[in-house]
């Protein structure tokens, strides 16, 4: 019986996919503008922080893909996926920033 270990590329792609799913789910779970008023500020800040951590993880794994590609052969599809994930993170960060701005406005 042999145990097959995933390659470094497969591991990076799996982690990138997993964290991108988490980041998307976290952004979707952010409160809407109308529900911001009814939420407590501390809870909102925790949700925003969790979402930022998910986005940071995606960007970290995308960066790892680029670094590994410099020393090892990585498929162009994996690199394209990493670049797409980074582009999506930019958009997700904009959504988080909107919520964060509203939280600060409510707090003032």
C-alpha positions in Angstrom: 0.0 0.0 0.0 1.4 3.4 -1.0 0.4 6.7 0.4 0.5 9.5 -2.1 1.3 12.9 -0.9 0.0 15.9 -2.8 2.6 17.9 -4.7 3.6 21.4 -3.5 1.6 22.8 -6.3 -1.5 20.8 -5.4 -1.2 21.8 -1.8 -0.9 25.5 -2.7 -3.8 25.3 -5.1 -6.0 23.5 -2.5 -5.1 26.1 0.2 -5.7 29.0 -2.1 -9.0 27.6 -3.1 -10.0 26.9 0.5 -9.1 30.4 1.7 -10.7 32.1 -1.3 -14.0 30.3 -0.5 -13.6 31.5 3.1 -13.0 35.1 2.0 -16.0 35.0 -0.3 -18.2 33.5 2.4 -17.0 36.1 4.9 -17.7 39.0 2.5 -21.2 37.6 1.8 -21.8 37.4 5.5 -20.9 41.1 6.0 -24.0 43.1 7.1 -25.9 45.1 4.6 -26.1 48.9 4.8 -29.6 48.7 6.4 -28.6 46.2 9.0 -25.4 48.1 10.0 -27.5 50.3 12.3 -28.9 47.4 14.3 -25.5 45.6 14.8 -23.2 46.3 17.7 -19.9 48.0 16.8 -17.8 45.3 18.5 -19.4 42.6 16.5 -19.0 44.4 13.3 -15.3 45.0 13.9 -14.8 41.3 14.6 -16.6 40.3 11.4 -14.5 42.9 9.4 -11.3 41.6 11.1 -12.1 37.9 10.3 -12.8 38.9 6.7 -9.5 40.8 6.4 -7.7 37.7 7.7 -9.3 35.5 5.1 -8.4 37.9 2.4 -4.8 38.2 3.7 -4.5 34.3 3.6 -5.6 34.3 0.0 -3.0 36.9 -0.9 -0.4 35.0 1.1 -1.0 31.7 -0.8 -1.1 33.5 -4.1 2.3 35.0 -3.3 3.6 31.6 -2.4 2.5 30.3 -5.8 4.4 33.0 -7.5 7.5 32.4 -5.3 7.4 28.6 -5.9 7.0 29.2 -9.7 10.4 30.9 -9.7 12.2 27.8 -8.5 9.9 25.0 -9.6 7.6 24.2 -12.5 4.1 25.2 -11.8 1.3 25.0 -14.3 0.1 28.2 -16.0 -3.4 27.4 -14.8 -2.3 27.5 -11.1 -0.5 30.8 -11.7 -3.6 32.2 -13.5 -5.8 31.0 -10.6 -3.5 32.8 -8.1 -3.6 36.0 -10.1 -7.4 35.8 -10.4 -7.6 35.2 -6.6 -5.5 38.4 -6.0 -7.8 40.4 -8.4 -10.9 39.1 -6.5 -9.3 40.1 -3.2 -8.9 43.6 -4.4 -12.7 43.7 -5.0 -13.4 42.0 -1.7 -11.2 44.6 0.1 -13.4 47.3 -1.4 -16.5 45.7 0.0 -14.8 45.4 3.4 -13.7 49.0 3.3 -17.3 50.1 2.7 -18.5 48.2 5.8 -15.6 49.5 7.8 -16.3 53.1 6.8 -20.0 52.7 7.9 -18.9 51.2 11.2 -16.7 54.2 11.8 -19.5 56.6 10.8 -21.9 54.9 13.2 -19.4 55.1 16.0 -18.9 58.9 15.6 
